[in-house]
Amino acid sequence: MSAQVEAEPKLSVRIGAAAREARKRAKLTQEDVAERLGFAPEVYGRMERGVTMPSVPTLKKICQALGVTASSLLAVETMKPPARSASRQAKQEDSPEIRRLLRRLRTLSKPQLDAIRIVANLMRPDSVNRGSRRPTHRKSKSAKPAPHGK
């Protein structure tokens, strides 16, 4: 994993490059942005070159001045997530009820888990469509011909 970190440019360089691209898309000069931020143009230029790292409040001001999101300046979209981040993200997105249920499931024995699995499979909406249920007596009664007469 350290090889991946070393191969990526420093965060300050990524932020600076993203800010430069956003500034150019907005057709602004470094002086324009520096003026909006209340900085000397040289200070903003050092940040764009990746020499200095903006503070969080400054990063927020830069985003507002350039009309971009912080994630775009941080280049979050282009970074490779760690291998386990997808599962971590899924855990964070689960509702509290789902997380509690998962914690409880982890404590069950194999026979208990097998019973839960059977019940869960029976509850699936597609289980009815697969013909997994046995015919009921009602179906067999309706298959008899109706009596004639009266």
C-alpha positions in Angstrom: 0.0 0.0 0.0 2.9 2.4 0.7 3.9 2.1 -3.0 0.5 3.3 -4.0 0.8 6.3 -1.7 4.3 7.1 -2.9 3.2 6.9 -6.6 0.4 9.5 -6.0 1.4 13.2 -6.0 1.3 15.0 -2.8 -2.1 16.3 -1.7 -1.0 19.9 -1.9 0.1 19.3 -5.6 -3.3 17.7 -6.4 -5.2 20.5 -4.8 -3.2 23.1 -6.6 -3.6 21.4 -10.0 -7.3 21.0 -9.5 -7.6 24.7 -8.4 -5.6 25.8 -11.5 -7.9 23.7 -13.8 -11.1 25.2 -12.1 -9.7 28.7 -12.3 -8.9 28.3 -16.0 -12.4 26.8 -16.7 -13.9 29.9 -14.9 -11.6 32.1 -17.1 -10.1 33.8 -14.1 -6.5 34.8 -13.5 -4.5 34.0 -10.4 -4.9 37.7 -9.5 -8.7 37.5 -9.8 -8.9 34.6 -7.4 -6.3 36.1 -5.0 -8.4 39.3 -4.9 -11.6 37.3 -4.1 -9.7 35.5 -1.3 -8.0 38.6 0.0 -4.6 37.1 -0.6 -1.5 38.4 -2.4 -1.3 36.8 -5.9 2.0 35.3 -5.0 0.4 33.4 -2.0 -2.3 32.0 -4.2 0.3 31.1 -6.9 2.3 29.1 -4.3 -0.9 27.2 -3.4 -1.6 26.4 -7.1 1.9 25.1 -7.6 1.5 22.8 -4.6 4.2 24.6 -2.6 1.8 25.4 0.3 -1.2 23.5 1.6 -4.4 25.6 2.2 -6.1 25.4 5.6 -9.6 24.0 5.7 -11.2 27.5 6.0 -9.0 28.7 3.1 -10.0 25.6 1.0 -13.6 26.5 1.6 -13.0 30.1 0.4 -11.2 28.8 -2.7 -14.1 26.5 -3.5 -16.5 29.4 -3.2 -14.3 31.7 -5.3 -14.0 29.1 -8.1 -17.5 27.7 -7.8 -16.4 24.1 -7.2 -16.8 21.5 -4.5 -14.2 20.5 -2.0 -14.1 17.0 -3.3 -13.2 18.2 -6.8 -10.3 20.2 -5.3 -9.2 17.3 -3.2 -9.3 15.1 -6.3 -11.4 12.6 -4.4 -13.0 11.3 -7.6 -9.6 10.3 -9.1 -8.2 8.6 -6.1 -8.3 4.8 -5.8 -10.2 3.8 -2.7 -8.6 1.3 -0.4 -9.6 -2.3 -1.1 -12.0 -2.5 1.9 -13.6 0.9 1.5 -16.6 -0.4 -0.5 -17.6 -2.6 2.4 -17.0 0.2 4.9 -19.2 2.5 2.8 -21.9 -0.1 2.6 -21.8 -0.4 6.4 -22.1 3.3 6.8 -25.1 3.5 4.5 -27.0 0.7 6.3 -29.8 1.8 8.5 -29.4 1.4 12.3 -31.9 -1.5 12.2 -29.8 -3.4 9.6 -26.6 -2.8 11.5 -28.2 -4.1 14.7 -29.6 -7.2 12.9 -26.2 -7.9 11.4 -24.5 -7.7 14.8 -27.1 -10.1 16.2 -26.7 -12.5 13.3 -22.9 -12.7 13.9 -23.7 -14.1 17.4 -25.9 -17.0 16.2 -24.9 -20.6 15.9 -24.9 -22.4 12.6 -28.3 -24.1 13.2 -29.8 -20.8 14.1 -28.3 -19.1 11.0 -29.7 -22.0 8.9 -33.2 -21.4 10.3 -32.9 -17.7 9.6 -31.7 -18.4 6.1 -34.8 -20.7 5.4 -37.2 -18.0 6.8 -35.5 -15.3 4.7 -35.7 -17.4 1.6 -39.4 -18.0 2.1 -39.9 -14.2 2.5 -38.2 -13.3 -0.8 -40.8 -11.9 -3.2 -39.4 -14.0 -6.1 -39.8 -17.3 -4.1 -43.6 -17.3 -5.0 -42.8 -16.8 -8.7 -40.4 -19.7 -8.8 -43.1 -22.1 -7.8 -41.4 -23.0 -4.6 -44.7 -23.4 -2.7 -46.7 -26.6 -2.7 -50.2 -26.5 -4.1 -52.8 -25.8 -1.5 -56.0 -27.7 -1.0 -57.9 -24.7 -2.4 -56.3 -25.3 -5.8 -57.2 -29.0 -5.8 -60.8 -28.2 -4.8 -61.1 -25.7 -7.6 -59.9 -28.2 -10.1 -63.1 -30.4 -9.5 -65.9 -29.8 -12.0 -68.8 -27.8 -10.7 -71.9 -29.9 -9.9 -74.8 -29.7 -12.3 -78.4 -29.3 -11.3 -80.1 -27.0 -8.8 
